[in-house]
Amino acid sequence: PTPGAIGTPFTDLPGQYIKLDGTNNYLNFPSVDTDVLDFTKQWAVSMKVKNVAGVNDSSYTITYKRGKNEITLRKGGSNWGLYVYCDGVAIGQANTWYAPTLDSDIVFICSGTRLEYYLNGARRAYLTFNGNVSNNDPIGDLQIGNTGIAGGYWYGGIKDALIMVGANSQLTSTQVNEYRNNTTPTSLSYYASLLDYLPFGADAFPNIVGLKGVVNGTLVGGNESDFVNI
């Protein structure tokens, strides 16, 4: 697959988030627990979508990536299919028939053999990794929205990510919906089990500081106006 066009520009909306322009900016987090985005380990990651491009060009856009491991969504009208890659080779895919929209939230939960994909609190995919997972290579910084081997830059506004590792990361649908509906991260019933919670756009450009101070990162390739707080 090849990265595709970024699509129609969107207007800044009220709220606090970071804009990714689909051209050259992404979020980068060094020194994250090495299990995260290793497809043979247990972990969970998420992000809330403040805005997203209305693109239906069948190109692949990256949500999370690390090293040669990438989780992509294929932009295809109402069906933004889920495609997971190791070194450019698919290890699993699923048609979901649902697309992220304004104020959607995305959650990925990896069991070590399977990946669950929740969109807006509903599980849209539950795929088992195939033998190509032998290409598993999660070496490097954890990134959101960066271009890679299998997909292109994310285009849209994103906010409020959580990161979890280990057995407690295997969230139930009730817990996923708690994340969806919660406006105070520290009141999550499983907040103590989080590796960290990242409120995008809450800090001074270009910095992203986790509420627990465990995971910190930066916006790469962007500018101060990409930190929206209106």
N, C-alpha and C positions, 0 to 999 in steps of 0.2 A: 504493500500500500504506500501511497505517496501523500504527503501533507497537502491540504487543499486551501482554497481561498478563505480569507477571514470573514467576508460577508459584509452585511449592512452595519454601519456604525450605530451605536446605541446612545441614548441620552443619559447623563448622570441622574440617578434617582436618590431620593432622601435615604439617609442611612450612613453606615460606616463600613467600608469595605475597600478592597484593592482591585483596580482595573488591570486586566491583562489584555493587550491589544492585538494578539494573534500574529505579531510580527517579530518581536525580539525580546519580550520581557517574560519573566517567570519568577517563581518563588523558590528559594534555595535554603535548605536546612542541613548544615554540617553536623556531625557528631550525634546523629540520632541512633538509638539502639539498633544494632546490626540485624536484628530479626525482622525489622519493619521492611516490608516489600520483598522479603525472601519468601518465595512461594512454597517453601517446605516448612515454614514456621507459622505460628499462630499470632495474628495481629489484626487490628482494625484501624482504618483511617476514614476521614470524612471531609466534606466541605459543603458550605451552604452557598447556593448560587444566587447572587444579588441581581445579576442580569446575564443574558446569554445571547449570542448571535443567532438570528433567524436564518441559518444556513442549511440548505438541503442538497449539498453537492456530493454526498457519499464519501467525503474525505474523512480521515481519521484524526481525532484530536486527543491529546494526552491529558489525562487527569493527573494521576500520580506516576512517577517513574523513579527508578534508582538503578544506576549502572545500566545494564542491558535489559532490565525488567521494566515493562510498561503496561499500564492499564489504560486502554483507549475506548472512546465512544465514537461510533461511526455516524456522521451527520447525514441522516436520510429521512427527512420529513418527520412524520410522527414516530418513526422507528429508528431511534438512536441505539443501534445494536452495540453490545459489549464485546470487545475483543481484547484478549490478554496475550502478551507476547514476551518471549525470552529470546534475546538476540535476533529479533526480527522474525521469529518463527512462532506461529500461533500455538498456544498451549490450551486454549479454550475460547469459546465464543457462544453468544446467545442473542437471538432476536428478542427485543423487549417490547416493541410497539409503543414505547413511551419516550418522550423527549424532555430533557430538563428545560424549565421555563423560569421566569421571574419568581424568585423566592422559593425555588426548589431546594432540596437538600439531597446530597449523595453520600452513601455509606458503603464501604467495601469491607467485608469480613473474610479473612483467610483462615482456614482450618489447618493448612499444611498440605491438603489434598484437594480442597474445593475453595471456590470463591463465591460469596454471596454479594449481590448487588441490590441495594435498596435505593429507591427513588421516591421521595415524598412519603416516606414511612412504609411503603409497600415493597415487598421483595419482588423484584422484576427478573432476577436471574439467579440460578444456583447451579454453577457449572463445575464439573470435575476436570482437573487438569489431565491432559494426555501425556504420552511419553516424551513429548518435546520439552517437558519441564526439566529434563536432564541438562538443558541449556541455561538453567537458572543461574543468574549472575547479578546479584544485587549490590555490587561493590561501588561505593561512592556516596555522594550526598543525596539525601532525599529531596525530590523536587516536585513542584506542582506546576503544570502548564507548560513545561519546556518541550521543545521539539526533540525528536529522537529518531530511532531507526524505523519505527512503525507508524508514527503519527506526528502531527504538527502541533504548533503552539495552541494553547487554550485561548479562546476569545470571549471575554465577558468579565463581569464583576464577581468576586468570590469573598467569602467571609467565614469566620468561626469554624476552624477545623479541630477535630480531636484526633489523638494518636494513642493507641493502646497496644500492649504486647502481652503474650502469655494467655493462660486459660481464661482469665477474666475478660479478654477481648472478644470472646464468642458471644456477642450481644444477642439477646432475644428481640423479637419484633416489638415487644413492649418497651424495651430499653432504647431501641432505635427511635421509636416515636417520642420517647421522653426527650431525646436530643432534638428532635424536630420541633417540639412544642416549647422547649425550655428557653427562657430569656435570661436566666441567671446561671451561668455555667457551674458555679461552685455549689449550686443546690441540686445538681444531678445526683441521683442515688448512688451512682458508681463513680463519682468524681475522684474519690480516693484511689481508684484503680487505674485512672488515666495516667499515661506517661506524661501527657501535657494537653492543654487546651490553648489554641492559638486564635486570638481575636484580631483578624487581619484589619489593618488600618488604624489600630488603636494607638500605635506608637509613632515616634517621629520617623519620617522617611529617612533611609530605606529600611528601617529596622522592624522586625517582627519578634516580639518577646512573649514566650509562653507564660500563662498565668502561674505556673509552678516554677518557672525559671529553668526547666530541664531542657526544653527545646527552644532554640532561638534561630532566627534566620534573617534573610534580607530579600528585598525585591531587586532582581538583577535586570539591568537594561531598561529600567523605567525612569520616571521622574516624579517630583513631588506631587504633581497634579493627579497621579495615579492612586494616591492615598485619599479616598473620598470620605468626607465627613460633613454631610449637609442635612 
